[in-house]
Amino acid sequence: FYKLKLINYDGTEKFSHFVPITIGDHVFEITSSFYNNEDGLIHLQFDYDNYEPVQIFVYNSIGELLYNQKYVAAQPGVNYVLLNAIDLNGMNYVILQNSKEQKVKKLMSVK
């Protein structure tokens, strides 16, 4: 990620929002995931290499399925998804899969 800095002629500075940068070919991987207690949303970012829909699952540490969203539209490059998953607590696992492979990332949530 990069944050761009704009310096005006009068010396004032302004920063942009975070800008994702990808170098090289896109691969299928979860690049970021975090749970926001305030809004009850899982913020998921993943890099993808084709247009095939993906499925997203969230499991707790004892294997109970907490969230399931099938056929999420995706495209090559960086993809962002917000998941409404209220009441997560402790260690959880986000699983992202397509018809060929599956990626797993730990997701810690504390109340």
C-alpha positions in Angstrom: 0.0 0.0 0.0 1.0 3.5 -0.6 -0.3 6.9 0.6 0.2 9.7 -1.8 1.3 13.1 -0.6 0.3 16.4 -2.4 2.3 19.5 -1.6 0.6 22.7 -2.7 2.4 25.9 -3.8 1.6 27.5 -0.5 3.3 24.6 1.4 0.2 22.9 2.7 0.1 19.2 2.5 -2.7 16.7 1.9 -2.5 12.9 2.0 -4.6 10.5 -0.1 -6.4 7.4 1.1 -4.3 4.2 1.0 -3.7 3.0 -2.6 -3.1 -0.7 -3.2 -0.1 -1.4 -5.4 0.5 -4.8 -7.1 3.8 -5.6 -8.7 4.0 -8.5 -11.1 1.3 -11.1 -11.9 -1.9 -11.4 -9.9 -2.2 -14.6 -7.8 -5.0 -16.0 -5.8 -4.4 -15.0 -2.1 -6.0 -13.2 0.8 -4.0 -10.1 1.4 -5.8 -8.6 4.3 -8.7 -9.4 6.7 -9.8 -7.8 9.9 -13.0 -7.6 12.0 -14.4 -4.2 13.1 -16.2 -4.6 16.4 -17.9 -1.2 15.9 -19.8 -2.0 12.7 -19.8 -5.8 12.9 -18.2 -6.1 9.5 -15.3 -8.3 8.3 -13.1 -6.3 5.9 -11.6 -8.7 3.4 -9.1 -7.9 0.6 -7.9 -10.5 -1.8 -5.8 -10.6 -5.0 -7.3 -12.7 -7.8 -6.2 -13.9 -11.2 -9.5 -14.5 -13.1 -13.2 -13.8 -13.3 -14.5 -17.0 -11.7 -16.8 -16.4 -8.7 -15.4 -17.2 -5.2 -17.0 -18.6 -2.0 -16.3 -17.1 1.4 -16.6 -19.1 4.7 -15.8 -18.1 8.2 -15.2 -20.8 10.8 -14.5 -20.5 14.5 -11.6 -22.3 16.2 -13.7 -25.5 16.9 -14.9 -25.8 13.3 -18.4 -24.3 13.5 -19.5 -22.5 10.3 -20.2 -18.8 11.3 -20.6 -17.2 7.9 -21.1 -18.5 4.3 -21.4 -16.4 1.2 -21.4 -18.2 -2.1 -20.7 -17.0 -5.6 -19.1 -13.6 -4.8 -18.3 -11.8 -8.0 -14.5 -11.3 -8.4 -12.2 -9.9 -11.1 -8.5 -10.0 -11.8 -6.6 -7.7 -9.4 -7.4 -6.5 -5.9 -10.9 -7.2 -4.7 -12.6 -5.8 -1.5 -15.5 -7.5 0.3 -17.4 -6.4 3.4 -19.1 -9.3 5.3 -21.8 -8.7 7.8 -20.7 -11.1 10.6 -21.9 -9.7 13.9 -20.8 -11.5 17.1 -17.4 -12.8 16.2 -15.1 -13.5 19.2 -11.8 -15.1 19.5 -9.8 -17.0 16.8 -11.6 -17.5 13.5 -10.6 -18.5 10.0 -11.6 -16.9 6.7 -11.6 -19.4 3.9 -11.8 -18.2 0.3 -12.2 -20.7 -2.4 -12.9 -21.1 -6.1 -13.3 -24.4 -8.1 -9.5 -25.1 -8.1 -8.0 -23.9 -4.8 -8.7 -22.7 -1.3 -6.9 -20.0 0.8 -7.1 -19.7 4.6 -6.3 -16.7 6.8 -6.6 -16.4 10.6 -9.0 -13.7 11.8 -8.7 -12.5 15.4 -11.6 -10.7 17.0 -11.7 -9.4 20.6 -14.7 -7.7 22.3 
